Amino acid sequence: MGKMKEMIEAYSLKKVIGYLDSNPDENVPKVIDWVEKLDRNQDYAAVYRLAKEALGDPANNWNRLMKSLYTDIDDGVRKRIFENFIVNSLILRIQRKKELEKTYDCNIPWTLLLDPTSACNLHCTGCWAAEYGDKLSLSFDQLDDIIRQAKELGMHMFIFTGGEPLVRKKDLIRLCEKHDDCVFSAFTNGTLIDEEFADEMLRVKNFMPAISVEGFEKETDMRRGQGTYQAVIRAMDILREKKLPFGFSACYHRQNAEVIGSEEYIDEMIARGCKFAWLFTYIPVGKDAVVDLLATSEQREYMYHQIRKFRKEKPIFTMDFWNDGEYVDGCIAGGRCYLHINAAGDIEPCAFIHYADSNIREKTLLEALQSPLFMQYRKNQPFSENMLRPCPLLDNPEKLAAMVHASGADSTDLQHPEDVDELCGRCKNVAAAWKETADKLWYQESDTAESDSFDEPIASNQ
């Protein structure tokens, strides 16, 4: 797409989105129609259809979620997020991604996960973050340059991880301010969110935190330390009162899966003001990994059914990064949809896969996407024809080991380098058990499963 044409379309789209505020009920369907015309290849056709159906029913949970964005979120923040996410990060990116992948014959991701620091103010049971140590960091200029490179590849969505990214909250706000055409988020424990930081979020208007919780107070404090849950609730209260958008992220494991997947819990998070939920399952990465925390196949199946049920009923957007492979054609890592750069600059295919053959201090982002490890991902994805088994570690551990060996990638754990065969060995038993369950769900239930909102594959070019 020519630069001038792209600029004209961006300007027009932003004007149309601004038009929403005058009468959302009446104008949102019109905007969807207009945006759909720009999606010439109909990459998001299923999403448009489902959105129209939802907006036609006042009781529909997606309709209720959309309306809550107008009643619960600051007008300026909502407008900025809509412009940057819908226009820059989704619509205008589609064609550029296709052109770049054809030109460079490599994956071009939709987003990056960046670790500004390895430092953290908590020490959670089973978390690998401390394995990097607490002295590593990417400077502001390095973070700024990574974002600049990513924007040249069409990316306008960036997620900070860690460590605890809000240890660097002033630099994060500076990045939001400088790159005001992007959307920023962070996986944060929430304990460093205060009134001052919330006011800064309100000023820059393009930052949405995902606050990590492990369930209610008992489950959260079990892994994260006494008092953590109450600190999270205080942070959510501050954000909700200032009409700022936020969500929660939860890692379900053997000791909390039934809580995370409960209706009581999801209702509590919605009542607290969460608009989205990122769900993960525990991965036994790092020296202090607790293998006994791995969720059972029964628990993972429970989450599979519960999240699909909530999507029909609850006004919150949910994504289970292991059980939702069917919507994005399998694994999204390895640059296919995202990659991860740790605080030492190592460019990893996934936040949970701590192996690399490139460092951002030595290679450009594009060079890393063309490196042997990332090309192994591109060559081998999807890792299973059963999209409920997307992961090369948790679901197909032999695949990760083979890719690391073939690429010559090294462990990025600077304190305790981890042998990939040992890591993959920890997952063999759970992978075998889940295969039996996943095959039953995929091959026996898929033919009779009902279609519902976001229970259809979203465009695989995400």
TORSE-374073 format. One record per residue (C-alpha): residue in three letters; y, z, x. Coordinates in steps of 0.2 Angstrom, whole numbers, plus 5000, padded with zeros to 4 digits. Layout:
<sites>
AlaYZX ...
</sites>
This chain:
<sites>
Met500050005000 Gly501749955007 Lys502950095012 Met504350035000 Lys503150014985 Glu502450194989 Met504150264989 Ile504650184973 Glu503050244964 Ala503350414971 Tyr505050424964 Ser504550354947 Leu503150484946 Lys504250624950 Lys505550574937 Val504150564924 Ile503450734929 Gly505250814927 Tyr505250734910 Leu503750854905 Asp504851004903 Ser505850944888 Asn504350954877 Pro502650974886 Asp501550964870 Glu502250794866 Asn502550724883 Val501050774893 Pro499950644884 Lys501250514888 Val501250554906 Ile499350544907 Asp499450374900 Trp500750324912 Val499850394927 Glu498250314922 Lys499050144923 Leu499450174941 Asp497650214945 Arg497250034946 Asn495450064951 Gln495150204938 Asp494650324952 Tyr494950464940 Ala494550384923 Ala493350524918 Val494750654921 Tyr496050554911 Arg494850544896 Leu494350734897 Ala496150784898 Lys496650684883 Glu495250754873 Ala495750934878 Leu497550904874 Gly497150854857 Asp496351014853 Pro497551174853 Ala496051284854 Asn495251194869 Asn495251304885 Trp496051174896 Asn497451154883 Arg497751334884 Leu497751334903 Met498951194903 Lys500151284891 Ser500051444901 Leu500751344916 Tyr502351324906 Thr502451504899 Asp501851594914 Ile502551504929 Asp504251484936 Asp505051314931 Gly505551264948 Val503951314956 Arg502851224943 Lys503951064945 Arg503751064964 Ile501851104964 Phe501550964951 Glu502550834961 Asn501750874977 Phe500050894971 Ile499850764957 Val501050634965 Asn500850654984 Ser499150734986 Leu498150644973 Ile498850484966 Leu499750404981 Arg498450454993 Ile496950364985 Gln497450184991 Arg497950255008 Lys496350345011 Lys495350185007 Glu496450075018 Leu496250205033 Glu494450225031 Lys494150035031 Thr495350025047 Tyr494650165057 Asp492850175050 Cys492850365048 Asn493150495035 Ile494950525030 Pro495050705022 Trp496050755007 Thr496450925014 Leu496451035030 Leu495951215032 Leu496951295046 Asp496751465055 Pro498551515061 Thr497751675068 Ser496051755071 Ala496851925068 Cys496452025052 Asn496952185046 Leu495252215038 His493452215045 Cys492352155031 Thr490452175031 Gly489552015036 Cys491251915040 Trp491251805055 Ala493151815057 Ala493051955070 Glu491851855080 Tyr493351745086 Gly494251905092 Asp495951955087 Lys497051865101 Leu496851685096 Ser498251585087 Leu498951415084 Ser500851415088 Phe502151365075 Asp502351205084 Gln500551165085 Leu500351205066 Asp501851095062 Asp501150945073 Ile499450955064 Ile500250945047 Arg501350795054 Gln499750705059 Ala498850745043 Lys500250685033 Glu500250515042 Leu498450505036 Gly498950535018 Met498650725017 His499850835007 Met498750985004 Phe498451125017 Ile497551285016 Phe497751425028 Thr496251535032 Gly495851655046 Gly495751795051 Glu497051845038 Pro498351705038 Leu499751815031 Val499751905047 Arg500851755051 Lys501751755034 Lys503451715042 Asp502851555050 Leu501851505035 Ile503451515025 Arg504351405038 Leu503051275037 Cys503151275018 Glu505051255020 Lys504951115032 His503551015023 Asp504251035006 Asp503350875000 Cys501650975002 Val500651104993 Phe500051255003 Ser498851384999 Ala497951525008 Phe496351625007 Thr497051795009 Asn496451975006 Gly498052004997 Thr498452165005 Leu500052095014 Ile500852024999 Asp502352124994 Glu503952094985 Glu504852025000 Phe503451895003 Ala503351854984 Asp505251814984 Glu505051694999 Met503651604989 Leu504851594975 Arg506151514986 Val505051384994 Lys504051344978 Asn502551264986 Phe501351404991 Met499951464980 Pro498751604987 Ala496951624983 Ile496651814984 Ser494951864990 Val493951994979 Glu492152034978 Gly492052094960 Phe492852254953 Glu493352404964 Lys491552454969 Glu490952284975 Thr492652244983 Asp492852404993 Met490952394998 Arg491252245009 Arg493152265012 Gly493552445014 Gln494152585002 Gly495752544994 Thr495652364996 Tyr495352324977 Gln496952424972 Ala497952334985 Val497352164977 Ile497852224960 Arg499552274966 Ala499752094974 Met499252014958 Asp500452114948 Ile501952064960 Leu501451884959 Arg501251884940 Glu502851974937 Lys503851844947 Lys502951704938 Leu502151634954 Pro500451534953 Phe498951614961 Gly497051624959 Phe495651714966 Ser494151674978 Ala492551764977 Cys491051764988 Tyr489451804978 His487951884987 Arg486451984983 Gln487352134979 Asn488752064968 Ala488251904960 Glu487951974943 Val489652044943 Ile490551894949 Gly489651784936 Ser489951904922 Glu491151864907 Glu491952034909 Tyr492451994927 Ile493151824924 Asp494151884909 Glu494852024920 Met495451894933 Ile496251784919 Ala497151934912 Arg497751974929 Gly498651804930 Cys497351694940 Lys497451514936 Phe496051454947 Ala494551524955 Trp493651464971 Leu491851534972 Phe490751534987 Thr489051604992 Tyr488751715007 Ile488251615023 Pro487451715037 Val488651655051 Gly489051755067 Lys488251895077 Asp488552025063 Ala487851915049 Val486852015036 Val485451905031 Asp484952025017 Leu486651985008 Leu486051805005 Ala485951774986 Thr484251734979 Ser483851574970 Glu483851664954 Gln485651724957 Arg486251554962 Glu485451484946 Tyr486351624936 Met488051564944 Tyr487651384940 His487451424921 Gln488851544920 Ile490151444928 Arg489751294917 Lys489851404902 Phe491551474907 Arg492151294909 Lys491951264891 Glu492751424886 Lys493951504898 Pro495751454902 Ile495551444921 Phe495051314933 Thr493451354943 Met492551274957 Asp490851334965 Phe490751254982 Trp488851254983 Asn488351224965 Asp489651094961 Gly489050964973 Glu488550844958 Tyr490450824954 Val490950764972 Asp489350684977 Gly488650814988 Cys489450905004 Ile491350885005 Ala491450935024 Gly491450835040 Gly493150755035 Arg492450685019 Cys493650795009 Tyr494150925021 Leu493950995039 His494351155048 Ile495351195063 Asn495151375070 Ala496351475079 Ala495751415096 Gly496051235090 Asp494251185088 Ile494051055075 Glu492551105065 Pro491751005051 Cys491751155039 Ala492451335038 Phe490651395039 Ile489951275053 His490651345069 Tyr490251195080 Ala491351065088 Asp491550925100 Ser493450915099 Asn494951025101 Ile496650985093 Arg497551025110 Glu496550885118 Lys496250755104 Thr497250695089 Leu496650725072 Leu496150545070 Glu495150545087 Ala494250705081 Leu493750615064 Gln493050475075 Ser492050605086 Pro490150605087 Leu490050765076 Phe491150695062 Met490250525063 Gln488550615061 Tyr489250695045 Arg489850525039 Lys488150445043 Asn487150575035 Gln488050625019 Pro487450665006 Phe486150775014 Ser485050764999 Glu484850654984 Asn484850814974 Met486750854973 Leu486351034969 Arg485751044987 Pro487350984996 Cys487451095011 Pro486751045028 Leu486551235032 Leu486151335017 Asp485151195008 Asn484551075021 Pro484551175038 Glu483651045047 Lys485050925044 Leu486351035053 Ala485251065068 Ala484950885070 Met486750835069 Val487350965081 His485950915094 Ala486350725091 Ser488250745094 Gly488150875108 Ala489350995099 Asp489551165106 Ser489651335097 Thr491451385094 Asp491151565094 Leu491951615110 Gln491251795111 His489451765105 Pro489051575106 Glu487751545092 Asp486151435095 Val486151315080 Asp484251325078 Glu484351515077 Leu485751505064 Cys484751375054 Gly483251475055 Arg484051615045 Cys484251495030 Lys482551415030 Asn481751535017 Val483251535005 Ala483351345007 Ala481551325002 Ala481651444987 Trp483251354981 Lys482451184983 Glu481151224970 Thr482551294958 Ala483751154961 Asp482451014959 Lys482051094942 Leu483951094937 Trp484350924944 Tyr482750824938 Gln482250914922 Glu483850974915 Ser485050834920 Asp484450714907 Thr484750834893 Ala486350924899 Glu487850914888 Ser489450834894 Asp490950944894 Ser492650964902 Phe492450944920 Asp490550934918 Glu490650754923 Pro490750694941 Ile492550684947 Ala492950534959 Ser491950544974 Asn493350484985 Gln494150654984 
</sites>
